[in-house]
Amino acid sequence: MENLQGKIALVTGGTRGIGKAIALELAKEGATVIVNYSKDDLAAEETLKEIQEIGGYSRLYKGDISNYEICKSMIDFIISNFGKIDILINNAGVSFRGLFMDFSKKNINDIFGINVLGAMYLSKEVVPHMISKGKGNIINISSIWGETGASCEVLYSSTKGAINLFTKSLAKELAPMGIRVNAIAPGVIDTEMNSFLSREEREELEEEIPLGRFGSAIEVAKMITFLCSDKCEYLTGQIIKIDGAML
């Protein structure tokens, strides 16, 4: 199946975890995928290799999305090389665990810079190009904690709550121009971000999930490809939970 043949997609934070799974799934569906990352060159090259091995086409773009000029340059690069951008996946994110009172001003600025401002910067830059085509997809990766909040993850939860309202508001603004904006709110997903959990902590969490297990990155990625397809053209402004009925 190649439902996204001819589409140009940008995935931020696309070299590990959910982002990497999204990049691979989009490539499987025929999209050309620009994979953004900020630090790990080896992981980036490995992701590029895996996309090529499945017959996909990809380009890498290294840059910190909390920097507006880098975001602008990245979109300019895509437009100059491919002439358009059809899909933006705002996936890049960081998470700090600990008591809110212990975090520094830098911690606060850093997490909002990547989790919120990066998504806003890139969306601002892609919107004019999508409007000119009368079509486009922006998908933000949120979290179930953006809805309910989480103790010891106050900063992370706050950024995802901001992303949820950004998604809903932008969707209403852009719908008349044919651009859809949605968000995916994963629950506990089996990625490196949760690798700090001990065996006992993992088992306790699994008991809280009605489906009895962590989700997989590929399950999130498959929902992304569906949202990017023409099979759900009336779906916009939604925060879609993938959490095994945890909430």
N, C-alpha and C positions, 0 to 999 in steps of 0.2 A: 504493500500500500504506500502511495506517495501523495497523500492528501495536500501536502504543502509544497509541491513542486513549483519552483520559480520564486518562492518567497525568500526574503532576506530577513534574517533574525539576529538580534543581539541578545546575548545572555551574559549578565554580569555575575561575577563570582562563579564562573562556569567550569572550574577545573577540579572541583571536589564535591562530594555529597550530592545534595539535591540539584545544584547547578550543573554539575557534570552529567547527571542523569537526564536533565532537561535538554542539554546540548546534544547528547547522543540520540534521544528520541526525536528531536526536531530534524536532525540529519537523516535518521531512518525514514522519516516522512517526506524527505525530498528537499527540505529547506537548506539554503546556504546559511551557515551559522558562524557569526563572529563571536568568539569567546573572549570575554574580558576577564582579566585577573590582575592582581596587584603585586604579588611577591614571588610565588613559587614557579620558577621557570621550568623545572623538571616536570612538575605536575601538568603544566600547560602543554609541554611537548608531548607528554603521554596522552593527554586528552585529544590533541590534534591527531596523533597516530591512531587512536581508537576510532575516531570519526572516519579517517581515511580507510581504515580496514573494513568498515561496513559500507564503503562506497560513497561516503558523504564528502562534502566539500566544506572546509572551514578555514578561517583566518584568526590569528591571535592578535589581541590588542592589550598591551600591558598599561595599566594606569589606575590611579587612585580616584575613585568616583566621588570622593568628598571634595575634590577640587573641580570647580566649575569649568575652568579652562580646559582641563583634561577631558571632561565630558563633551564639551563643545568640539574639541579636536577629534574625538572618537567618532562622533556623528558625522562630522565633515569628511573624515576618512571613509566612512561607509558610503556616503552619498557620492563622493568623487570616484570610488572604485566600483560601486554597484548601481548607482543611479537612483536608489530608493531604499527605504526601510519599511518593512511590513509588520514586523513583530518586535516588541521590546519586552524582555523579561527582566524585571528589576528584582534580581535574586540576591545579590551580594549583601552580606550582613555580618555583624559581629554581635557577640553576647558576653556580657560581664555578669558574673554571679557574685553576690555578697550583699552586705547591708548598704542601703542607700546612703546612710550618713557617712560611710567610709569612702565613698567615691569622690574623686577629685573633679575640679572643673574640667580638666583635660579629658577625663573619662567621659563626662557628659557630652562635651563637644565632639569627641571622637565617635561615639556611638550614634549620635544624631546626625553627624556628618555623613556617615556611611549609610545607615539604615533609612534615613528620611531624606536628607538633602540630596544625596546621590540619586535617589529615585526621582525626585522633583527636577533636578538639573537635567537628567537625561530625557525625562518626559517633555520638559519645556523645549528641548532641542529637536525632538523627533516630531512633535505635533504639527509644525508647519509643513513638513514633508508628507505626513499622512493626510493632512487636509487637502493638499494639492492633488492627491490621488483619490480622495473621497472614500478612503478605507484604511483601516489599521487596527492593530491589536496591542494593547498595553496590559501586561499582567504583572502584578506585584506579589511578591511572596511575603505573606504576613505570618501570623501565628495564632493559635487559639488563645495565647496569653494576651494578645491584643484586644480580646473581647472581655476577658475576666480578670486580667492582671495576675501576677504571680509574686509571692513573697521571695525575697532575695534575687529577684529579677525585675526590679522596678524600672530600671532604665530600658531594658529590652522590651518589657511589656508596654512602656510608654511610647517607644518608637513604633511598635506594631499597631498600637491604637491610633497613632497619627496616620500611619499608612492606610488603615481601614477607612478613615474619613477622607483622606486624600483620594482614595479609589472611588468612593461613592460620589464625591463632589465632582471630580474630573469626568466621571462617566456621564453625569447629567449635562455637563458643559459641552462635551464632545459628541454626544449621541447624534445631534442634528447634522454633524459632518461625517457620519458614517464610521466613526472610530469607537471601538468598544474598549472599556476599561474594567477589568475584574481583578480580584485577588484570591489567592489560595492561602488558607490558614491551616497549615499542618499541625497535627498534634505531636506526639512523641515519635520521631522518625529515627530509624537505625542508621545514624551517620556518625562521623567523627565528633560532631558537636556534643553527642551524648556518650562519648567513649570514656568520660571521667566517672561514670556511674559504676559502683561496685556491683558484684553479682547480686547481693542482697537488695540493693537499691533498685536494680533492674527488675527483679522479681516482684518487688512491692509495686512498682509502677505498672507492670503487666497486669497485676491483679486489679488495678483501678480502671483498666481499659476493657470495656465489655467484649471486644473481639479477642482479648487475651494475648495480644502481642503488639510489638512496635510496628509502625508502618515502614514501608520501604521507599527509598528515593524514587524507584521506578514507578511506583503507584502514583506519586505526586506528578512525575513527569508525564505520564499517560493522560492525566487530567489536563495538563497544560496543552498538550498537542490537540486534545479535543476542543479546548477553548479557542485555539488558534485556527481551527478548521471552519469551513462554511456550514458545518452541521448544527451550529448553535448561534446563528446570526442575530437572534432576538435576546441573547443573554448578555447583559451588561450591568455594571454597577453592583455586582454581587461579591460577597465575601464567602467563599466556599470552603467549609471545614472538611478536612480529611484527617479524622482523629479516632477512627474506630469506635465512635459514639462515646468518647471519653467525657465530652461536655454536652 
